[in-house]
Amino acid sequence: MFKTMQKSKIKKELPKNSTTLLLGIPGPGLIGTMAITYIIQSLKMDLIGEIESSPASIVFVDNGQIVGPVRIYKKGKTFAILSDIPVDYDNVVDFAESVIDFAKRNNIGMIIFTSGIHVPDRNVTSLKTYGLVTNEKLEKTLYDNEIPKFLSGIISGPDATILTQLKNSSIPTMALHTECNYFFPDPDAAMQTIKTISRIMKIDIDLTEFKKQIDYLRLQNRQLMEETLNVMQAQREQPSSTPPQIYK
């Protein structure tokens, strides 16, 4: 069970004026995990805390430091919450509530949730990222950045629960779903997600290193993808094979 953020470890005082929170968890194609990981590395974001699970089933060692699988990063006015393990059905509500509580206590103006949508016949040279927003004020952000709106389709698994919790919260949220291979790590789709976030946030993210790592990322993330599929398919819900409609 995920603890609330009041019980999380925060390593330094957080500023009151941070406005954006990037959220990435293992999901279809591992889009959120790969995209947010690379953004954290590229922006040289600082590790400032973590969301703890009790009991912790896994820990990581980073630069000689023991850290949990769900970590909080910060750079300037941007926060990121990254999970290196799938969020299962038993923990997903507590996880979402912890994210929302953190956002409220730190005056987050917008949450960007990253994931993928299954499109088996997608064109990897012209992948599309579709947007969903929980607040009409963010409609203009989609329009200004030429992000087609996700108009119809199905979202299932833990993503659906997280989006429901975010929709019912007071924090404006934008969900970005990139066309991907649902069943395998899809770094091409993750790269498209990074480009979209770069436009939205008006930051320059050099993708040179990411492109060099594409084959490695596919191999490195096979086990995590298998574990993620086991979680997503726990309720035997099948992904939609029909791409969402978009604005004409």
VOBA-1610 file (N, C-alpha, C; in pm, whole numbers, padded with zeros to 5 digits, always signed):
BEGIN
Met+00085-00120+00000Met+00000+00000+00000Met+00088+00124+00000Phe+00056+00217-00086Phe+00134+00340-00093Phe+00095+00432+00021Lys+00196+00487+00086Lys+00171+00585+00191Lys+00139+00719+00129Thr+00068+00803+00203Thr+00041+00937+00156Thr+00168+01019+00160Met+00169+01129+00088Met+00291+01206+00077Met+00334+01270+00209Gln+00242+01282+00305Gln+00281+01334+00436Gln+00387+01244+00499Lys+00388+01115+00462Lys+00483+01021+00519Lys+00600+00995+00425Ser+00604+01063+00311Ser+00712+01044+00216Ser+00837+01115+00262Lys+00948+01071+00210Lys+01075+01133+00245Lys+01101+01251+00152Ile+01110+01371+00204Ile+01143+01489+00127Ile+01277+01540+00175Lys+01371+01552+00083Lys+01508+01579+00123Lys+01541+01727+00132Lys+01456+01812+00079Lys+01483+01955+00088Lys+01351+02030+00080Glu+01352+02156+00122Glu+01230+02236+00119Glu+01186+02257-00024Leu+01058+02242-00053Leu+01006+02258-00188Leu+00952+02399-00208Pro+00981+02459-00323Pro+00932+02595-00349Pro+00782+02597-00371Lys+00723+02713-00350Lys+00578+02727-00361Lys+00532+02755-00504Asn+00624+02789-00595Asn+00582+02838-00725Asn+00602+02739-00839Ser+00630+02611-00807Ser+00645+02512-00913Ser+00509+02487-00977Thr+00509+02472-01108Thr+00381+02472-01177Thr+00350+02344-01253Thr+00447+02261-01288Thr+00421+02145-01372Thr+00473+02018-01306Leu+00392+01914-01313Leu+00432+01783-01262Leu+00419+01681-01375Leu+00531+01619-01412Leu+00532+01511-01510Leu+00514+01379-01437Leu+00425+01295-01489Leu+00396+01167-01424Leu+00418+01054-01522Gly+00509+00963-01488Gly+00538+00849-01574Gly+00541+00719-01497Ile+00460+00622-01541Ile+00460+00490-01481Ile+00467+00387-01593Pro+00506+00263-01564Pro+00503+00159-01667Pro+00361+00136-01717Gly+00345+00138-01848Gly+00215+00120-01910Gly+00235+00069-02052Pro+00137+00086-02139Pro+00150+00039-02277Pro+00279+00086-02342Gly+00359-00007-02392Gly+00484+00028-02458Gly+00589+00087-02368Leu+00561+00095-02238Leu+00650+00160-02140Leu+00679+00305-02178Ile+00581+00370-02240Ile+00601+00508-02288Ile+00634+00602-02174Gly+00553+00600-02069Gly+00574+00693-01958Gly+00708+00675-01891Thr+00747+00550-01867Thr+00874+00523-01799Thr+00992+00572-01879Met+00999+00536-02007Met+01115+00574-02089Met+01119+00723-02115Ala+01003+00784-02143Ala+01001+00927-02174Ala+01041+01011-02054Ile+00980+00986-01939Ile+01007+01068-01821Ile+01149+01042-01769Thr+01196+00918-01778Thr+01334+00889-01738Thr+01432+00973-01817Tyr+01412+00979-01948Tyr+01505+01055-02032Tyr+01496+01205-02005Ile+01376+01255-01983Ile+01360+01397-01952Ile+01431+01431-01822Ile+01417+01346-01721Ile+01484+01367-01593Ile+01635+01374-01612Gln+01688+01282-01692Gln+01832+01280-01717Gln+01876+01402-01797Ser+01800+01437-01899Ser+01838+01549-01987Ser+01835+01683-01915Leu+01735+01701-01829Leu+01722+01828-01756Leu+01806+01829-01628Lys+01871+01714-01601Lys+01952+01701-01479Lys+01868+01736-01355Met+01751+01676-01348Met+01661+01702-01237Met+01716+01638-01110Asp+01690+01703-00997Asp+01739+01655-00868Asp+01639+01561-00804Leu+01689+01453-00746Leu+01606+01362-00668Leu+01576+01429-00534Ile+01449+01451-00505Ile+01413+01523-00381Ile+01330+01440-00285Gly+01283+01325-00327Gly+01202+01244-00237Gly+01147+01122-00307Glu+01057+01053-00240Glu+00998+00933-00299Glu+00863+00904-00235Ile+00783+00828-00306Ile+00660+00774-00252Ile+00693+00633-00206Glu+00670+00605-00080Glu+00711+00477-00024Glu+00600+00374-00032Ser+00639+00251-00059Ser+00546+00140-00048Ser+00578+00065+00080Ser+00478+00004+00139Ser+00499-00063+00267Ser+00437-00203+00264Pro+00519-00310+00273Pro+00665-00305+00276Pro+00722-00288+00136Ala+00841-00230+00124Ala+00902-00211-00006Ala+00943-00346-00063Ser+00895-00379-00184Ser+00927-00507-00246Ser+01056-00501-00326Ile+01103-00380-00353Ile+01224-00364-00432Ile+01283-00226-00404Val+01414-00217-00403Val+01482-00088-00392Val+01590-00082-00499Phe+01632+00039-00532Phe+01737+00059-00630Phe+01855+00128-00562Val+01971+00111-00620Val+02090+00179-00572Val+02133+00277-00680Asp+02134+00404-00646Asp+02169+00511-00741Asp+02283+00593-00683Asn+02399+00584-00746Asn+02516+00659-00700Asn+02546+00630-00553Gly+02536+00501-00516Gly+02566+00461-00380Gly+02456+00486-00280Gln+02339+00531-00327Gln+02229+00565-00238Gln+02112+00470-00262Ile+02052+00420-00154Ile+01935+00332-00165Ile+01811+00419-00185Val+01739+00393-00293Val+01619+00470-00322Val+01505+00375-00357Gly+01383+00422-00338Gly+01265+00343-00367Gly+01231+00343-00515Pro+01136+00260-00555Pro+01100+00249-00697Pro+01014+00364-00749Val+00953+00443-00659Val+00870+00557-00703Val+00933+00684-00646Arg+00991+00765-00733Arg+01075+00876-00688Arg+01021+01010-00739Ile+01060+01116-00667Ile+01018+01252-00701Ile+01141+01334-00738Tyr+01134+01403-00850Tyr+01246+01485-00899Tyr+01200+01629-00919Lys+01298+01719-00924Lys+01266+01860-00942Lys+01379+01932-01016Lys+01339+02025-01103Lys+01432+02117-01168Lys+01356+02244-01198Gly+01398+02354-01138Gly+01328+02480-01161Gly+01182+02469-01121Lys+01092+02498-01215Lys+00948+02494-01186Lys+00883+02363-01230Thr+00966+02262-01251Thr+00914+02134-01299Thr+00943+02023-01198Phe+00840+01946-01165Phe+00853+01825-01086Phe+00831+01704-01176Ala+00881+01590-01136Ala+00852+01464-01205Ala+00835+01355-01100Ile+00733+01272-01118Ile+00717+01151-01038Ile+00732+01034-01134Leu+00827+00946-01103Leu+00861+00834-01191Leu+00854+00703-01113Ser+00783+00607-01168Ser+00779+00473-01109Ser+00852+00376-01199Asp+00940+00297-01140Asp+01013+00194-01214Asp+00949+00058-01198Ile+00834+00052-01130Ile+00759-00073-01119Ile+00614-00046-01156Pro+00546-00148-01209Pro+00404-00128-01242Pro+00323-00098-01116Val+00223-00013-01131Val+00131+00017-01021Val+00012-00076-01038Asp-00005-00169-00944Asp-00109-00269-00961Asp-00244-00220-00908Tyr-00346-00303-00929Tyr-00482-00264-00894Tyr-00500-00242-00745Asp-00427-00316-00663Asp-00441-00302-00518Asp-00388-00168-00467Asn-00290-00110-00540Asn-00224+00011-00493Asn-00257+00136-00572Val-00327+00121-00685Val-00337+00233-00778Val-00414+00351-00721Val-00520+00327-00641Val-00597+00439-00585Val-00510+00516-00486Asp-00440+00445-00398Asp-00352+00511-00302Asp-00242+00588-00374Phe-00189+00529-00481Phe-00085+00597-00560Phe-00139+00728-00617Ala-00254+00722-00682Ala-00312+00842-00743Ala-00342+00949-00639Glu-00395+00906-00523Glu-00424+01003-00417Glu-00297+01068-00365Ser-00189+00992-00357Ser-00061+01048-00313Ser-00009+01152-00411Val-00022+01123-00541Val+00020+01218-00644Val-00062+01346-00633Ile-00193+01333-00619Ile-00281+01450-00609Ile-00251+01530-00484Asp-00230+01462-00373Asp-00197+01531-00248Asp-00067+01608-00261Phe+00032+01545-00322Phe+00160+01613-00345Phe+00141+01737-00431Ala+00063+01723-00538Ala+00039+01835-00629Ala-00030+01952-00557Lys-00128+01921-00475Lys-00200+02027-00402Lys-00107+02099-00305Arg-00026+02023-00232Arg+00057+02083-00129Arg+00173+02164-00188Asn+00201+02143-00317Asn+00312+02214-00379Asn+00267+02306-00493Asn+00135+02340-00492Asn+00081+02439-00585Asn+00112+02406-00731Ile+00098+02280-00767Ile+00119+02240-00906Ile+00006+02296-00991Gly+00043+02361-01101Gly-00058+02419-01188Gly-00110+02323-01293Met-00029+02221-01328Met-00071+02126-01432Met+00005+01995-01413Ile-00068+01884-01425Ile-00007+01752-01428Ile-00008+01703-01572Ile+00104+01652-01619Ile+00111+01589-01751Ile+00134+01440-01729Phe+00034+01360-01763Phe+00041+01216-01746Phe+00070+01152-01882Thr+00173+01069-01889Thr+00218+01015-02016Thr+00189+00866-02025Ser+00139+00823-02141Ser+00111+00681-02162Ser+00105+00654-02312Gly+00058+00535-02348Gly+00048+00497-02488Gly-00088+00443-02522Ile-00118+00437-02651Ile-00242+00376-02698Ile-00206+00280-02810His-00266+00161-02806His-00231+00053-02898His-00280+00082-03040Val-00186+00096-03132Val-00217+00112-03274Val-00123+00019-03351Pro-00168-00102-03386Pro-00079-00202-03444Pro-00022-00164-03580Asp-00098-00085-03658Asp-00051-00050-03792Asp+00003+00093-03798Arg+00057+00140-03686Arg+00107+00277-03680Arg+00229+00293-03772Asn+00252+00415-03813Asn+00369+00451-03894Asn+00473+00511-03801Val+00584+00442-03777Val+00682+00488-03678Val+00750+00617-03720Thr+00740+00653-03848Thr+00802+00778-03893Thr+00711+00898-03872Ser+00584+00873-03841Ser+00491+00985-03819Ser+00392+00949-03709Leu+00444+00913-03594Leu+00359+00876-03482Leu+00281+00998-03431Lys+00162+00974-03382Lys+00078+01081-03329Lys+00064+01067-03178Thr+00059+01180-03111Thr+00028+01185-02968Thr-00105+01255-02951Tyr-00199+01189-02883Tyr-00332+01243-02862Tyr-00344+01297-02719Gly-00422+01402-02703Gly-00435+01466-02573Gly-00574+01458-02515Leu-00580+01438-02384Leu-00703+01448-02306Leu-00679+01550-02196Val-00776+01633-02167Val-00759+01731-02060Val-00877+01725-01965Thr-00851+01755-01839Thr-00956+01754-01737Thr-01009+01893-01707Asn-00949+01993-01770Asn-00988+02132-01746Asn-00991+02205-01880Glu-01099+02274-01908Glu-01114+02338-02038Glu-01006+02442-02065Lys-00941+02492-01960Lys-00833+02588-01980Lys-00716+02528-02057Leu-00703+02396-02052Leu-00592+02329-02120Leu-00623+02297-02266Glu-00748+02319-02308Glu-00783+02296-02448Glu-00697+02382-02540Lys-00672+02504-02499Lys-00590+02594-02580Lys-00446+02543-02592Thr-00397+02479-02486Thr-00262+02423-02491Thr-00253+02314-02597Leu-00356+02230-02606Leu-00359+02129-02711Leu-00358+02195-02849Tyr-00445+02294-02864Tyr-00457+02361-02994Tyr-00327+02431-03033Asp-00269+02505-02939Asp-00147+02581-02969Asp-00031+02490-03006Asn-00031+02369-02955Asn+00080+02277-02981Asn+00044+02170-03085Glu-00069+02190-03153Glu-00113+02102-03261Glu-00121+01956-03216Ile-00176+01936-03095Ile-00194+01802-03041Ile-00339+01761-03065Pro-00364+01661-03150Pro-00502+01619-03174Pro-00565+01565-03047Lys-00692+01593-03029Lys-00761+01550-02908Lys-00808+01405-02923Phe-00791+01330-02817Phe-00841+01193-02808Phe-00993+01203-02794Leu-01067+01173-02901Leu-01211+01193-02901Leu-01290+01067-02869Ser-01238+00950-02904Ser-01310+00827-02872Ser-01213+00711-02866Gly-01246+00613-02785Gly-01158+00499-02769Gly-01172+00442-02629Ile-01083+00351-02594Ile-01089+00283-02464Ile-00955+00295-02394Ile-00957+00330-02267Ile-00839+00327-02181Ile-00871+00231-02067Ser-00785+00133-02047Ser-00813+00033-01944Ser-00693+00017-01852Gly-00707-00070-01753Gly-00598-00099-01662Gly-00579+00011-01559Pro-00464+00011-01491Pro-00436+00113-01390Pro-00444+00256-01444Asp-00410+00275-01573Asp-00420+00409-01632Asp-00560+00465-01615Ala-00661+00381-01633Ala-00800+00428-01624Ala-00832+00477-01484Thr-00784+00404-01384Thr-00809+00445-01245Thr-00738+00575-01214Ile-00612+00588-01257Ile-00536+00710-01233Ile-00605+00829-01299Leu-00647+00812-01424Leu-00713+00922-01495Leu-00845+00960-01428Thr-00918+00862-01377Thr-01043+00891-01307Thr-01017+00975-01183Gln-00915+00937-01106Gln-00881+01013-00985Gln-00836+01155-01021Leu-00756+01168-01125Leu-00708+01300-01167Leu-00823+01386-01218Lys-00915+01323-01292Lys-01031+01397-01344Lys-01115+01453-01230Asn-01126+01378-01123Asn-01209+01420-01010Asn-01137+01512-00912Ser-01011+01540-00939Ser-00935+01631-00852Ser-00943+01773-00905Ser-00890+01865-00829Ser-00892+02006-00869Ser-00768+02046-00950Ile-00677+01951-00971Ile-00553+01983-01043Ile-00575+01964-01192Pro-00560+02069-01274Pro-00572+02053-01419Pro-00472+01949-01470Thr-00522+01853-01547Thr-00438+01744-01594Thr-00448+01729-01745Met-00333+01706-01808Met-00329+01672-01949Met-00271+01532-01963Ala-00345+01442-02025Ala-00298+01307-02050Ala-00253+01296-02195Leu-00131+01251-02216Leu-00077+01236-02351Leu-00066+01088-02383His-00135+01045-02488His-00131+00905-02529His-00073+00896-02670Thr+00042+00833-02681Thr+00111+00821-02809Thr+00087+00684-02871Glu+00066+00681-03001Glu+00051+00555-03072Glu+00171+00466-03045Cys+00144+00340-03008Cys+00256+00253-02971Cys+00222+00107-02992Asn+00324+00023-02976Asn+00305-00120-02966Asn+00274-00151-02820Tyr+00155-00198-02794Tyr+00107-00219-02657Tyr+00191-00324-02583Phe+00241-00423-02656Phe+00296-00544-02594Phe+00449-00545-02580Phe+00518-00450-02640Phe+00663-00448-02636Phe+00713-00307-02605Pro+00831-00295-02544Pro+00888-00161-02522Pro+00897-00086-02654Asp+00849+00036-02657Asp+00840+00112-02782Asp+00911+00247-02766Pro+01045+00247-02777Pro+01119+00373-02761Pro+01088+00477-02868Asp+01045+00433-02987Asp+01008+00530-03091Asp+00889+00613-03044Ala+00791+00547-02982Ala+00675+00620-02929Ala+00715+00708-02811Ala+00806+00657-02728Ala+00854+00738-02614Ala+00922+00864-02663Met+00998+00853-02772Met+01066+00970-02827Met+00966+01073-02878Gln+00857+01025-02940Gln+00753+01117-02984Gln+00688+01188-02866Thr+00670+01117-02755Thr+00615+01177-02633Thr+00707+01285-02580Ile+00837+01258-02581Ile+00935+01358-02535Ile+00926+01484-02620Lys+00915+01468-02751Lys+00904+01583-02840Lys+00780+01666-02807Thr+00669+01598-02778Thr+00545+01666-02747Thr+00556+01745-02616Ile+00615+01683-02515Ile+00634+01752-02387Ile+00727+01870-02405Ser+00829+01854-02487Ser+00923+01963-02514Ser+00851+02084-02572Arg+00756+02060-02663Arg+00680+02170-02722Arg+00590+02237-02618Ile+00521+02155-02542Ile+00427+02208-02443Ile+00499+02296-02341Met+00614+02248-02293Met+00685+02317-02186Met+00786+02419-02238Lys+00800+02423-02372Lys+00892+02518-02436Lys+01034+02503-02381Ile+01079+02377-02379Ile+01216+02346-02338Ile+01283+02265-02448Asp+01412+02279-02459Asp+01488+02209-02562Asp+01545+02080-02502Ile+01503+01966-02554Ile+01552+01836-02508Ile+01625+01769-02624Asp+01755+01753-02610Asp+01837+01692-02714Asp+01813+01541-02715Leu+01769+01489-02828Leu+01735+01347-02839Leu+01847+01262-02897Thr+01964+01320-02913Thr+02076+01247-02974Thr+02107+01118-02898Glu+02121+01127-02767Glu+02154+01010-02686Glu+02041+00908-02685Phe+01918+00958-02685Phe+01803+00866-02685Phe+01804+00782-02812Lys+01829+00846-02925Lys+01832+00774-03053Lys+01939+00666-03053Lys+02052+00695-02989Lys+02160+00597-02983Lys+02122+00475-02897Gln+02028+00496-02804Gln+01995+00392-02708Gln+01871+00310-02746Ile+01811+00336-02862Ile+01683+00275-02894Ile+01688+00122-02888Asp+01785+00060-02954Asp+01794-00086-02952Asp+01819-00138-02811Tyr+01904-00069-02737Tyr+01935-00108-02599Tyr+01810-00099-02511Leu+01731+00006-02530Leu+01610+00023-02449Leu+01510-00089-02474Arg+01500-00135-02598Arg+01409-00245-02628Arg+01449-00371-02552Leu+01578-00399-02549Leu+01627-00519-02480Leu+01622-00502-02328Gln+01665-00387-02280Gln+01674-00363-02136Gln+01539-00372-02067Asn+01433-00332-02138Asn+01301-00318-02073Asn+01207-00435-02098Arg+01258-00545-02153Arg+01170-00658-02181Arg+01105-00715-02055Gln+01184-00732-01950Gln+01131-00790-01828Gln+01027-00698-01764Leu+01056-00568-01761Leu+00960-00473-01705Leu+00833-00472-01787Met+00844-00485-01920Met+00725-00488-02005Met+00640-00610-01973Glu+00704-00724-01950Glu+00630-00846-01916Glu+00556-00830-01784Glu+00623-00771-01685Glu+00560-00749-01556Glu+00444-00650-01568Thr+00463-00549-01651Thr+00358-00449-01671Thr+00235-00509-01739Leu+00258-00594-01838Leu+00146-00660-01906Leu+00067-00747-01810Asn+00136-00814-01720Asn+00067-00897-01622Asn-00027-00814-01536Val+00016-00693-01501Val-00068-00603-01420Val-00183-00549-01503Met-00154-00502-01624Met-00258-00439-01707Met-00366-00538-01747Gln-00331-00665-01762Gln-00427-00764-01808Gln-00489-00843-01692Ala-00467-00797-01570Ala-00517-00868-01453Ala-00668-00885-01456Gln-00738-00787-01513Gln-00884-00795-01522Gln-00930-00840-01661Arg-00834-00893-01738Arg-00863-00946-01871Arg-00928-00844-01961Glu-00889-00719-01947Glu-00939-00614-02034Glu-00845-00604-02153Gln-00898-00605-02272Gln-00817-00599-02391Gln-00808-00455-02441Pro-00691-00413-02493Pro-00676-00277-02546Pro-00756-00259-02674Ser-00798-00138-02697Ser-00866-00107-02821Ser-00768-00112-02937Ser-00808-00177-03047Ser-00720-00183-03164Ser-00754-00074-03264Thr-00849+00010-03230Thr-00891+00117-03320Thr-00833+00249-03272Pro-00756+00319-03358Pro-00700+00447-03313Pro-00809+00548-03288Pro-00788+00640-03195Pro-00891+00738-03163Pro-00917+00834-03277Gln-01039+00886-03280Gln-01070+00989-03377Gln-00998+01117-03339Ile-00970+01201-03437Ile-00900+01325-03409Ile-00974+01441-03475Tyr-00935+01559-03435Tyr-00996+01677-03496Tyr-00968+01679-03646Lys-01066+01719-03720Lys-01047+01732-03865Lys-00966+01857-03897
//
